[in-house]
Amino acid sequence: MERHIPWDLLIAHLKKEADEEAEEALLIWRTQADNHILYNEIASLWEEIIKESAAYNPDTDYYWKQLEMRMEAMEKKRRTLSIPLRNIRIAMAAASVLLLVAISSSYFITKKYFQPAVSLQTYKALNGKSQMILPDGSVVWLNVGSTLTYETAFLKNRRIDLEGQALFEVERDEKHPFVVSTGDVTVEVLGTRFHVEAYPTDEEIRVALLEGRVEVSAFEQAFVMDPGEVVAFDRHSRSLSKIEGDVVFESFWADDSYTFDAKPLSYICRYLERWFNIDIELDPAIADSQVYTFTITDEPLETILQIMSRINPIQYSFEDDKRVFIKNVSPVKK
């Protein structure tokens, strides 16, 4: 069944411009299926930002139009590819958070750091990975907790400041190179697909090139990368070097599904740590002695561990939301 979202009613309601008939129609929609979840997510965030920016009047019509276009694209993709409704709802919520944070960030930057010559736009993925399209048509996937900032006049200066993790698909423009800065490391490209991981607490900044050609530089060191290569910057030694790496593994989190084909437990645990942002303590005795073949999509971590325990006998336990222990369990003798 197609999921209809009455954007005109929703926007009018949140902007307090809806008449009695519109309010009644929206109320009916909210009581159907799980529409109230999406409504509550957007409405609560909208109210928070309105309170914070009471003295600021951004062009909210523009932002809502962008949100509506993204939601419609997600819904179309879901119908075409038969994506589960739960997936599309999560994506919609994540996109709404990303959009509203952008409005909020615009307010705070304008209020605190206003300079007539420079206007900045900041996006942060709060509750899940988020996809966004830059003004030049380039596509960016932001991982949860990651922040991206660029000038509003982006077409003239294609420079991005990144904190966290992102996958880029860059539109080619030889006159305007695309530059990603993480503070210590700069990545310059013309048109390509690459991944950058630059969390402030990590000891390394990593760049993985999937397609095209990029130049990575830091502290008077530079490497020109070819597809399939990974470059790492060590924050302590301030050294830049090419390292062994799996470029597909580096950027897997941006995909909707992933298939493990006869992979050892150590490999899978590294994947799950990145996917769920969690630490996994693995018994060394089974790290490379067991292999698994299965596909995951949007299952929670505990469900995945249950599946794995049926393939090979393992025992797992959660210490808290950030740590999991996995150890061997001898099969029951019959």
Secondary structure, 3 states (H helix, E strand, C coil): CCCCCCHHHHHHHHCCCCCHHHHHHHHHHHCCCCHHHHHHHHHHHHHHHHHHCCCCCCCHHHHHHHHHHHHHHHHHHHHHHCCCHHHHHHHHHHHHHHHHHHHHHHHHHHHHHCECCECEEEEECCCCCEEEECCCCCEEEECCCCEEEEECCCCCCCEEEEEEEEEEECCCCCCCCEEEECCCCEEEECCCEEEEEECCCCCEEEEEEEECCEEEEECCEEEEECCCCEEEEECCCCEEEEECCCHHHHCHHHCCCEEEEEEEHHHHHHHHHHHHCCEEEECHHHCCCCEEEEEECCCCHHHHHHHHHHHCCEEEEEEECCEEEEEECCCCCC
